[in-house]
């Protein structure tokens, strides 16, 4: 949406949905999904050189979205397409910020009291019982994906797994 929808228009759409930005995003995304593929490809090509830095999340918001959603599509298809480790580390740097929590990338409290440590990079963040695993698996778990939970270990892994698997309120 950030490629094709100016911020003032998005805000107007949020007002239309009584301030529920999540409902707005869902509605607009469904609309984009109904557009012909050729049209979507044309818009992406036309704007491919345009740098995106949406308010609230900056450039790492769409970057992290792209990493996560690539795996959302690839894993069920059995595809190995994945960003390189250094991209997952950048995504984790973003996901462990208050900015990511306030933007809805993960619920408040999911990472409370946990230390995350990537086993395929020197990256680590947080304090408490450790959750370790590949950077990709950590990022997917942090954002609520179940696909690679079994790749995580450490004293904090059961708590993170419980938080990811808990029903949303």
SEVEX-324632 format. One line per field, with one value per residue (C-alpha): y, z, x. Coordinates in pm, 1 decimal, always signed. Each point is the difference from the previous one (the first is absolute). Layout:
yy <- Y,...
zz <- Z,...
xx <- X,...
END
This chain:
yy <- +0.0,+243.2,-17.3,+102.7,+182.0,+347.8,+41.5,+258.0,-241.6,-285.7,+217.4,+89.3,-371.1,-61.6,+268.2,-177.5,-315.4,+188.1,+14.3,-371.7,+0.6,-380.7,-24.1,+261.7,-186.6,-324.4,+158.6,+177.0,-308.8,-206.0,+265.9,-18.2,-378.4,+25.2,+215.6,-165.9,-128.6,+197.0,+323.1,-74.0,-87.1,+323.2,+211.6,-174.5,+45.8,+366.5,+67.3,-245.2,+274.2,+190.7,-17.3,-75.0,+129.3,-18.3,+215.5,-186.6,-289.4,+158.0,-204.3,-304.9,-55.7,-94.4,-171.9,-223.7,-61.3,-118.0,-241.8,-146.6,-23.2,-160.4,-285.7,-0.2,-85.5,-221.5,-230.3,-154.7,-54.0,-174.3,+269.9,+98.1,+367.2,+206.9,+323.3,-27.6,-10.6,+365.1,+101.8,-205.2,+172.7,+341.7,-119.7,-121.0,+334.3,+163.3,-261.4,+42.9,+372.5,+176.5,+141.2,-350.3,-80.7,+323.4,-62.4,-343.7,-221.1,-190.6,+32.8,+172.6,-247.5,-268.5,+59.4,+113.9,-170.5,-187.5,+18.4,-85.9,-128.4,-91.3,-314.7,+96.0,+351.1,+188.4,+175.5,-1.0,+222.3,+7.3,-133.7,-312.0,-367.6,-53.2,-95.8,-99.8,-107.8,+114.9,+370.0,-89.1,-228.9,+268.2,+266.6,-229.6,-93.5,+360.8,+90.8,-289.3,-255.4,-364.4,-141.8,-10.0,-11.7,-343.8,+153.3,+203.4,-118.3,+130.7,+55.9,+274.5,-193.4,-163.9,+340.5,+157.3,-305.0,+33.6,+370.2,-67.3,-285.1,+181.1,+101.8,+366.2,+219.5
zz <- +0.0,+80.9,-363.0,-138.7,+274.1,+124.7,+378.8,+2.6,-195.7,+237.4,+300.8,-161.7,-45.7,+369.1,+98.1,-222.8,+204.8,+329.8,+84.8,-42.7,-204.2,+1.1,-154.5,-255.2,-91.9,-34.2,-218.6,-223.6,-30.5,-112.0,-260.7,-124.2,-8.8,-229.1,-253.5,-314.1,+41.8,-302.8,+157.8,+327.6,-183.1,-201.5,+317.0,+171.0,-303.6,-35.1,+360.8,+54.2,+42.0,+250.9,+355.7,+258.5,+353.8,+140.6,+303.1,+327.2,-127.2,-236.7,-271.4,+223.4,+29.3,-365.5,-8.2,+292.7,-148.7,-322.3,+183.3,+208.1,-278.9,-237.9,+248.3,+61.1,-367.4,-47.6,+302.4,-77.3,-359.5,+114.7,-164.1,+141.8,-107.1,+295.8,+58.1,+106.9,+369.2,+8.4,-116.4,+277.0,+248.1,-125.5,+37.2,+355.8,+83.5,-100.8,+157.1,+343.0,+11.8,+156.9,-346.3,-136.0,+295.3,-33.8,-374.3,+66.1,-125.8,+327.5,+307.8,+311.3,+243.7,-248.2,+64.4,+362.0,+216.4,-287.6,-159.1,-369.8,-154.1,-362.6,-48.4,-356.9,+86.4,+298.3,+52.7,+340.3,+182.7,+321.6,+347.5,+173.0,-90.9,-343.6,-319.8,-263.0,-358.9,-356.7,-51.2,-240.4,+255.2,+269.0,-224.9,-103.5,+362.3,+118.8,-259.2,+101.3,-265.9,+109.7,-295.9,+157.2,+372.3,+18.9,-111.6,+321.4,+320.4,+335.5,+338.7,-138.4,-306.2,+175.7,+116.9,-345.2,-154.2,+251.4,-83.0,-374.2,+28.4,+246.8,-150.3,-97.6,+203.3
xx <- +0.0,+278.6,+112.3,-336.9,-189.3,+94.6,-3.6,-284.1,-220.0,+84.3,-86.1,-331.7,-68.0,+83.4,-252.5,-253.3,+66.7,-51.3,+370.2,+64.9,+322.2,+16.5,-346.1,+100.4,+316.8,-194.5,-269.1,+250.0,+222.2,-299.0,-69.9,+357.4,-25.7,-303.4,+186.7,+137.7,+354.1,+119.1,-120.3,+177.9,+322.0,-24.5,-40.6,+292.1,+224.4,-93.3,+86.9,+285.1,+260.6,-213.7,+135.2,-268.0,+9.3,-352.4,-73.8,+25.4,+209.2,+251.4,+170.1,+52.1,-375.7,-55.9,+338.6,-95.0,-344.7,+162.5,+231.9,-283.2,-257.3,+249.6,+28.8,-378.0,-37.8,+306.0,-22.6,-341.5,+113.1,+317.5,+212.3,+336.1,-15.1,+116.2,+187.7,+366.0,+88.7,+107.4,-349.1,-158.6,+231.3,-117.9,-358.7,+71.0,+161.2,-328.9,-229.6,+157.8,-84.0,-295.8,-70.0,-70.3,-226.7,-196.0,-40.4,-152.2,+282.3,-26.0,-217.4,+123.3,+145.2,+103.0,+370.2,-20.4,+261.7,+164.1,+342.9,+10.9,+323.7,+61.6,+205.3,+97.2,+123.5,+141.4,-336.5,-171.6,-249.0,-198.5,+53.7,-125.4,-20.5,+152.5,-179.5,+253.1,-28.8,+55.5,-77.5,-282.3,-165.4,+27.7,-156.6,-283.5,-74.3,+18.5,-264.6,-224.6,+82.5,-2.9,+191.0,+347.7,-76.9,+160.8,+331.0,+20.7,+164.3,+113.1,-160.3,-227.3,-119.3,-300.0,-125.4,+33.2,-169.7,-285.8,-39.1,-4.7,-250.2,-231.5,-334.1,-13.7,-228.7
END
